[in-house]
């Protein structure tokens, strides 16, 4: 299964009215930098989606640092971008992969399978000397009909059940770097450590220069996990977990869910244990 498009394909399809390009560049340290970069230059025809304003709702007591946006509002933004239920969507970020992957997951969750991430991202596009523009496009309003796929999303209750019962048919994957998984270092969340029983598979190990490793290499990364099991993937706030979901799907794992609230949601419940 291939969830990425290469830049040569996109270059050939820049003027294809059935293709919509989404710019997801973002910096957690400077939340407005992605939009500023977009205003300066972007891929021709690209529409900007902001991680915190478009791909998340405001933070509340539960739900983690990047909760799901209101689905009706998000549908409206997709339609404003001229997206229909049959549009081929290619999302990109600077090239690190996680922000475009978040958009990819959200469209999959809404039942739109024709969505891809751009291999190499903006960085790869610039290095190839491909065209850029500062022109902000406008499109005729699309008609997007969401069809929620609950099998893409794991609730905190599901994760609590897995932690409590340790069933043979489920496995939890923590996608953060090892130092955060082990609780040696925690630069963002109020508590350190990981969800009990989770195995550590750092998300960035599935990519090389913003390009997803081969199916064979991904299978090697997850060699110790039974593909028949239900896999629940999390990170700090439901963003960097998604490249692992793409990698797992590419490696042939059929039952993969995102715990969207992730560790930042898990620690918001006093009763939840931390390892």
N, C-alpha and C positions, 0 to 999 in steps of 0.2 A: 504494500500500500504506500502510495507516495502522496505526501501532504505538502510538498514544496514545489515551487516552480523556479526554473533557472532564469537568469536575467536575459538570456538570448531569446527565450520564448516570450518574455514580457515585452522586450523591445519590438519584436515582430507584431505584438498584439496591442501596442499603445493606442491605436486608433480603432480598436474593435469595440463597438458600442455595447457588446455583451460582457465586457471586462471592466471591472471597477477596481481601482487601486486605492488602498487605505494606508496612510502614513500614521504610524503608531509611535514615533520617536518620543522618548520620555527620559527624564532624569529624576530619580527619587530625591537626589540632593537639591535639584533646582526644578521644581514642578512646572515652571513655565518655559523652560529652555526648549523643550520639544516643539512647542507651538511657535516660539521665536525662530527656531531653525527652519520650520516649515514655511513661515512667512518669507524668509530669506530665499530659500530655494527647495524644490522638491521634485519628485518624478512628475512628468506631464500628466495632468488629469487626476492627480492624487487628492484625496479628501483627508483632512486631519481628524483623528479621533484621540482625545486626551484620556490617559489612563484613569485619572481621578474624577474628571467631569463627565466623561462619556462611557467609560468601561467599568465604572464603579459607582456606588451611591455613597453619600456621606457616612462617615464612621459613627457608629452608635455603640451601645454597651456590648452587644454581641455581634458576631458576623466578621470579626477580624478587621484588618487595616484596609482591605479593598473589597467590601461587600458587593454583591450583585447589584447592578443598576435596576431601576424600575423597567420592567420588560416593555411596557407600553411606550414609555419615553424613548427607550433604545430603538424600538421598532420605528418610531417617528424619525429618528436621526438617520437610520439606514435608508428609509424612504426618501428623505431629503437629499441623500447622497446618490439618488437615482437607482437604488438597489431593489431588484425584483427577486422573486423566489427562484428564478433561473439564472441570475447573474453569476458570472465567474468572478470571484473576489480574490485579489492578491494583496496581502498585508505585509508591510515591511517596517522595521525599526532601524536603528543606527547600524545594526549588524550583530548585536549580541544575541538577539533571537527571542527573548522572553516576552517583550511587550507585544510584538506581532503575534506571538503564540497565544497570548491572552485573548486577543481579538478572534483568532482562529477557533479557540475553544468555545467562546461565546456563540459564534455562528453555528458550530456543531451542536451545541446545547439547544439552540433555537431550531434545529432540524435542517440547517442549510449545509449540505455536504460539499457544495462546489466552492470551497474556500481553501486557500493555500497561503503559505508563508513564502516570501521571496528569499531564496538562498543568497547569503552574503549581505543581505540588507542594503541600506543606503550606501554604506562604505564600499561594498562590492560594485555597486552601480557607478559610483564616482570613479573608482579605480579603473573601470572599463571605459571611462570617458564617454558615457552615455548621456543623452540630453537631460537637462534640468530646466526648471522654470520657476518664476515667482508668481505666476498667474494662478489665482484661486478660481477653480472651475465652478460652474453651477450646472445642475442637471434637472431635467424634468422629473417630477416626483414619481418615485417607484411605488409598487404595491408589494409589500413584504408580508407574508403570512407565517408567523411563527408556529412551530409544531414542537413543543418542548419535549426533549428526550431526557427523561429523568435518569436513564441509565448512565448519563455522563456526569452526574452530580451526586456526591456523597454528603449526607447531612451529618451534623455533629452526633446525632443519636446513633447513626450507623457506625461511626468511628468508636463511640463509647461501647457499643455492643461487641465490636471486634476486640477492643482492649480488654474488656471484662471477660469474654468467653474464649478468646484466642482460638477461633474456629480454624479447622484445617483448610477450609476452602477460601480463606481471605488472607491478604498480606498488605501491610502498610509500608509505603516507601516515603522516606524523608529526602527531599531533593536539595536541601541546603548543603553548604560546604561542611566538611567534617568537623571543623572547630565549633560550629554552631550546633550541629547534631549532638556532639559530645558535651555541650554546655561549657566548653572552655572559654568561649567568647560569645557575647550576645550584644551586638551593636544597636539593635532596634527594639526588640521586645522586652517587656518588663521582667520576664522570667527566662531562665536559660535551661537547655536540655532538649529532650524530644518526647514525642508521644510513646508511651511504653509499648515495646514490641516491634517498633518500626525499624526497618533496615535502611541504611544510608546509601543513596545512589546520587551523588552530586550532579545536578542537571547539566552543567557546562561540559561534562565529560562525554556527552552525546553529540557535541558539535566540534567542528574544527574550522576556525576562521569564519564562523557564522553559517557554516554549511553542515547539514546533518550527516553524520557518518553512515556508512552503508548498513543495509539490513543485517548483514552477517556480523558486523562490528557491534550493532545494537544487541543482537542476540547474545553475543559474548558478554556484554555489560550486564545482562540480566540472566546469565547462565544458571544462577542459583535460585531462580524463581520459576515455579511451575506455570506455564502459559494457560493452563486450564483454571487457575485460581482467579478469584476476583481481586483486582489490584486497586487499592486506594492510594492516590498520590497526593502529597501535600508539601508545602514549603513554609515560608514565613507568612505570606498573605495571599496565596493563590495565583501568583504571577509566574515565578520561576519553576513552579511544579509542571507547567504545561509543556515545556520542551521535552520533559521526561515522558509525558503522555504521548506526544507525537512519536518519540523514539520507541516506546512500548508498542504503539499501534503499528509502526513500521516493522517491528520485530515479530509481529503476528499475535500479539496478546489481544484477545477479543473483548475481555471484560475489564475495562479500565475506567476508573472514576476519579474526578477531582474533588478533594475536600477543599472547597473554595475558601472557607474561612481560615483554614490551615492553622499553623501553630499559634498565630495571634488570636484566633477565635478560641482555640482549645484552652489557652491559659486564662480566658475571660470567665470560665466556669470554675468557681472555687473547688468544686468536688473532683475535678479532673486531675489525675495524677501525672507527674512528669518524671521521666527517667533521666 
